[in-house]
Amino acid sequence: MRRHRNVKIVATLGPASSDYDTIRALHEAGADVFRLNMSHGEHGEIAERHRIIRQIEEDLNSPIAILADLQGPKLRVGTFARGEEELVEGAAFRLDLDEAEGDTSRVCLPHPEIFAALEPGADLLVNDGKIRLRVTACGADFAECEVVIGGTISNRKGVNVPDVVLPLAALSDKDRADLEFVCELGVDWLALSFVQRPEDVNEARTLTKGRAAILSKIEKPAAVKCFDDILEVSDGIMVARGDLGVELPVQNVPPIQKRLVRKCRAMAKPVIVATQMLESMIESPMPTRAEVSDVATAIYEGSDAIMLSAESAAGDYPVEAVQTMDNVAREVENDPTYREVIEASRRADRQTVADGIVAAAREIAETTDIKVICCYTESGTTALLTARERPKVPIIGLTSLRGTARRLALTWGVHPVMTGELTRFKMAVINAARAARAEGYTEETDQIVVTAGVPFNVPGTTNILRVAPCQESLIYATDPG
């Protein structure tokens, strides 16, 4: 299904979007990737949504990426005798391992690993940062705190620890079970929550055994500090601004977002900007002007994808939210300023033959009357490198591997198309011309750029660039062999 924009849209599925008709409507409205949130929904519900997506993919002959988002280690306080208490600024409050119900002076925090890492002066944030506690004294099983910012604390509210790297595995027992389940199910991307270090990514990669690409969610200050190392071992990145904005001052998040997006693009790895992009559309058919500007900013920065969370999973207007993102994307990408920003941010750090080939493809396409760049790719790398160039013309990613086609649905500007295995370059050119015409990108009188690697079906061998006509008789007349 051809999109008239380059940035991709990720839509989270949930109670508001769990049946065939709604999920199909979301895809037709513009959703390229569906996110299955493992924090909500039983395995049976997840499996059914997966089945529906694959059915829609078959019905529409349109590769769709499925992203399974693992919950990650959730840190929460225990329960209170009265359900909730009011903490007053300046008061003392204790966190400990005692499972007795809490009151105005203390509550259980059933995470000894937190106490092991705490030091006096560290801050603890409760309920998305609405309450701030500062550690005054601590030990192996307790933390005496001062209430810096008070408020209502209630049962099982989340706790963030921004000042320390916690000795926590990124994968809980639940995550490991979920990981195995979704990999066997056949998802394309696996998102890791609360990544703190590259070792967290390596652990997940060992468990996936190549069955899914790994996408690291950046939502901890520790992850920002060692981002380059995390990016190196990840297949993609999600800038998860929710927890990032809790654990860091909110004014720090926009420059971090811009920096991370640019680093991902330089490494030719997809990056999603997520969280609260159209939050008001959970209940309203229209977004706020600020939300539209937020979506537009992520697009101007060159993000591969923008994501809807509760808006499409539990909101009253899931399809309208996708349509709004699609409309904003089209408008931004038609703005001349968009091209100026994208081209100014292009980093010419090219070291391989493939780098040179895709750069030349973009240059030729933009200086002549080329309608589309067609790149053959087995692993997806050639399409990713082509997308890194952010060309003015569309990219068709041709592959014989359905898994590669699905994963490329997350990549900026790439329209994935399935093709048979090839042994001759002439047939590659002919198939590319046919795909360009069939998908509505060209007429017979147009020209395309084709990139490929010989020998075929060997990853990492991109070494040919061909400017070709779309008329098959001309291809046969001009291409030997």
N, C-alpha and C positions, 0 to 999 in steps of 0.2 A: 504494500500500500504506500504510494508515493506521498511524501510530506513536502509541503512548500515552505520548509524552514530547515535549518541545520541543527539547532539545539534539540536534544531529545527530552521527552517528558516521561517521568517515572510516576506511576500512580499506585498508591497503597490500597490493597483490597481489604475489606472488612465487612461488618454487618450491612452497611449501606451499598455494598457492591460485591455480592457473592453469587449472583445468579447469571446464567448465560447471557440474557438480554442486556443486563447492565454492563457486564464486563465487555461484551462486544461493542456496546455504545461508547464505552470509554476508549476502546482501541480505535474505533472509527472517528471519534472526536479528536484523537491525537496522542493517546498513550502508547508509547513505544515499548515500555518496560513495566511489568507488574511486580510490585513488592509484596511478598508474603511476610508479615510481621510475626515472628515466632514468639513474641511476648504475649500475643493474644491468639486464641483459637487452638483447638485440639488437633491432633494429627489427622483425624478424619476430615475435619473442615479444610485443613491445608491441602490435603490430597484431592479433595473435590474441586477446590479452586484451581489447582494445578491441572486437573483433567479438563476443566472448562476452557482454560487458556489454550491448551494444546488442541482442543476441538475447534476453537475459533481460528487458531493459526492454520489448521488444515482447511477449514471452510473458506477462508479468505486468501489462502496461499500467501501468507504474510508472516515472515519470521518474527517471533516475539520473544524478548528476553524475560526470564523470570529470575527475580532477585529474592533470595531467602535471607532475612535479616535476623541474626541470632540475638537473643535477649542480652547475653553477657551477664557478668556478676552484678546482681542488684543488692545494694547496701541499704538496709532499712532498720529503723528503730523497732522496738517491740511494741507492746500494747500498754494502754493506760487503764487504771481501774475505772475511771469515769469517761473513758473514750477519748478525751482530749483535755489539755491543760493550757493555761495562758502563761507564757514565759515573759518576765518583765526585764527590761534593760537594766543591766548592772547586777542582777541576781546571780547566785551560784546555781549551777546545775551539773549533775553527775551522770555520766554514761558508764555502764558496767556490764558484766556478764551475768548478773543475777537475773534469772528469768521471772522474778516476781513482777507483777504489774506496776507500772510507773505512776508517779504523782508529780507535784510541782517541783520536787527537789531532784528527781532522778528518773531514768528509764533504762531498760536493757538495750544494749547494742550488741547483738549476737555475732560479732565479727572480731575474734581475737587478733586477726591479722591487721586490723586497723590500729589497735592498741600497741601492737608490736612496732608499728612504723611511726607513731605519733611522737612529737616532742613539744615541750612547752612553747607557746607562741603560735602553734599551728591553728588554723581555722577549720571548723566543721560547718558545713552548710546543710540545713535541713529544709525539706519541702521546697525544692527548686530555688534555694537561696533566700527564701523569705525570712528564715531564722538563721542568724550567724552566732556560733559559739566559738570562743577562743580558749584553747587549752591552757590552764594555769599549772597543772601538775598531772602526771600520768604514770601508769605502770602497766604491767602485763595484762591486767584485767580491769582497768578503770581509766577514766579521764575526768579530772575535775575541770570544769569550764566556767567561764564568765559569759553571761548573755550579752552580746554586743548589740544585736538587733533582735528585739523580742517579737512575739506573735503567738498564734495558736499552733500548738504541736499536737498531733493526734496519732492514732494507731498506724503503725507500719509506714510512716512517711520516709521518703528516700533521703539518703545522706550522701553528700559529696565531700571529698577530702582533696581540695585543690593543691595543697602545699607539699604533698609528699607522693613519692612513687610507692604504691601499695604492693606488698608481696602477694599479689593475687594473680592466679592464672586467668587469662582472658576468657577461657572456656570453663564454664561450670559443668557439673554432671548433666544438668538439663541441656546445656548447649551441645555437649558431646552426643547425646541421644538425638537431639534435633538435627545436628549436622549429618549424622549417618542417615537419618530418615530422609532428609531433603536431597542428599546426594544420590541415594537409591531411587528417589522419586524422579530425579532428572532435572534439577534446577541448573541455571547457567551461571549465576553469580551467587557468591556467599558473602554476606556482609558481617564483619566482626565488630562487635560493640566494645567500647571502652579499651581499645588497644592502647598500651602504654609503651611498648618496646617492639623492635623487629622480631624478637623471639616469639612473641604472641602470634605473629603472622606465620612464622615458620612451623609452629605447632599445628595450626589449622591446616597448613598446606600438606603436612605429613598425613593428617587424618583424611583429607579429601581425596588423596591419591589421584589427582588430576581430573576428578569428576566435575569440578566447578572452578571457575576463576575466583580469586580472593580479592575482596574489596574491603579496605580498612576504613573504619569510621574514626574520624579525628574529632574527639570530644573531650580530651583530657589535656591539661597543660603539658604533662610529660610527653604526650604524643607530638605536640607542636615543637617541643624542644629537640626531639630526635626525629623530626619529620623526614629528613632526607634518607635516613636509614630505613624507616618504615616504607617510604615510597619505593625504595630500591627493591624490596622483597614482595611488594604488593602488585596486583594486576590492575587495580583501580583504587580510587579514594572517594570517600564521602565526607564533605565538610558538614558535620552534624552540629549545627549552631546552637541547638537547645542546651545541652549540657555544657558545651563550650562557653556559652554566655552565662551559665551559672557559676562555673569554676574560675572564670576570668572576668575582669571588669568588662561590661558590655561594650564600651567604646573600643576595646582591643579587638573585637571580633571582625569588623569590616576589613581592617588592613590585613589581618591573618587570612581571611577568606581570599582576598586578592592575591596575596603572596603564594598561598597553597595552590590556587588555580593555575597560576603561571608556572609553578614548578612542575605540576602534573603535565601541563601542555608541553613543556620542554622535554619531558621524559616520554612523551607520546603515550600517556596512560590516562584513561577516562576519569573524569572527576565530576561528581554530583554535588550540587549545592542544595542543602535540605533544611527543613524545619521552619514552620510558621510562614511559608511563602505567601499563602492566601488564606490565613487563619480565619478571617472574618467570614469566609464563604462556607464555613461549617454551618452557619445559621443564616447567612444572607446570600441572595442570588448575585450580589454585586460586591466586588472587593473594594478595599479602601485605596485611595490614591497612593498612600505610602507603600502598600503591598505591591501594587503594580510597579512602582519604582524599584522596589527590592528585586522583583523578578527580572526587570529590565537590566538592573545592574549586573546580576549574575550572567546574563546573556552578553552584555557588552564586554565583560571580563573574559569571555571565551570559554565558559563552562561547557562541558560535554552534555550535561543534563541538569534539569531542575526537577524538584520532587514535591509531590503532594503527599501529605500524611493523613491526618484525620479528615482533611477536606474531602478526600475521595473514599476513605475507609468508613467513616461514621457520620459524615456530614449530610445535610439535607439536599445539597446540590453537587453531587460528585461529577456528573457529566459537564455541567456548566463550569466547574472549576478547571477541568481539562481544556475546555473550549477557550476559557479566558487566558490560560497559559499559551495556548496555540496562537491566539490573536495577538497577544503581547509580543511573542517571539517573531511573528511575521512582520509586525510593525517595526520592531527594533532592527531586524536584519535588513529591512528595506531602507533604513536610515543611512545616508552617506557617512555619517559620523561613525557608524558601526564598523564599516570597512577601514576607516582611518585608524580606529582604536585597535582592531584586530591586526592590521598590518604593522602598526608601530610596535606591537608586543611580540612580533615574530622573532624568535631567537635562532640565528643561523649557526648552530653548533652541529655541524654535519661531519661525520667521520667515516661512514661506510658507503659502499656502492649503492645500497638501497636508499640511504639518505639522499645521495645525489640524484638518483633516478626520480624519486618522488618530488624533489625540489624542482627538477627540470620539467616534470609533468605539470606542476602548478604554473611555472613560468610560461611554458608554451600555451597552456590553456588560457592564461590571462592576457597574452599578447596577440593571440590569433582568435579566429572565430570557432573555437572548440566548445562544444555544448556540455560535455561530461568527461570525467576521468574514470576509466574502468580499470580496476586493479584486481588481478587474480591473487588470492591469498589462501593458504591452507591454515596457518596458525592464527591469522588475523593481523600479524605484525605489519604487513605492507599497507593495509587499510589504515591502521593506527598511525603510521608514519605519514601517510597522505593526509589524514585528518589533521595532524599536527601543523601542517602547512596552512591550514584554513583557506583553501582556494575559493575563488569567487564562483566556480562552477560546481555542480553536484558531484558526488563520488558514488560510483556503484562498486560495491565489494562483492566480487564473484568468487564463490567457493563451492567445493563439492561436499563439504562437511557441514551438516546441519547445526552442530554445536557452535561452530565458528560463526555461521550466519546469525544465530540467535544472540551470541555475545556481542556481535557488532551492532546490534540494535541499540546499544547504549552509547555508541561512539558518534561524536559530532559529524554531521554531514554525510554519513555513510548509509547508503541504501543497500541492504544486503539482498543478494539474489543467489539462489541455488543453481548450480550448473553441474554437468557431468564431469567425470575425470577426463583429462585431455592428455594427448601425447604429442600433438603437433601445434606449433605456434599459429599457423594459418587458421586452424579451427578455433583457437582461442580468440583471435581477432573477430572471426565470424560470429562466434557466440556472444562476444561483447557487443557487437553491433546489433545483433538480434535483441539482446537484453535492453539496450538503450532505447531501441524503437518500441519494444513491447511495454516497457515501463513508462513510456510517454515523455522521455527526455529528448529524443531526436526524431528527425524525419530522414528519409533516404538521402536527401541532399546535404546533410550535415556531416561534420567530422568529429571524431572522438580521439582521445588519447588512451592507449592501452599499455599497462605495465604488467609484467609477468616475470617469472623466473624459469630458466631452463637449466637442468632438467625439471619437468613438471612434477608436482606433488611432493616436492622436497622443501620443507620450511627453510626460510632464510636465504633463498637464492635469487631474489629479485635482481635482474640484470639486463632486462630488455625494456625499451620504451618505443612505442610505435604510434605514429599519427596515422589514423586510418579513416577511410570513407565509411559511411554507414550502408552504402549500396553494395550488396554482396558481389555483384558481377565485377565491380571495380576492385574489390579485395582479391578475387581470384586472378584478376588480370595483373595486379601489381605485387602480389606476395608469392615469391617462389617457395616451394617446399610445403 
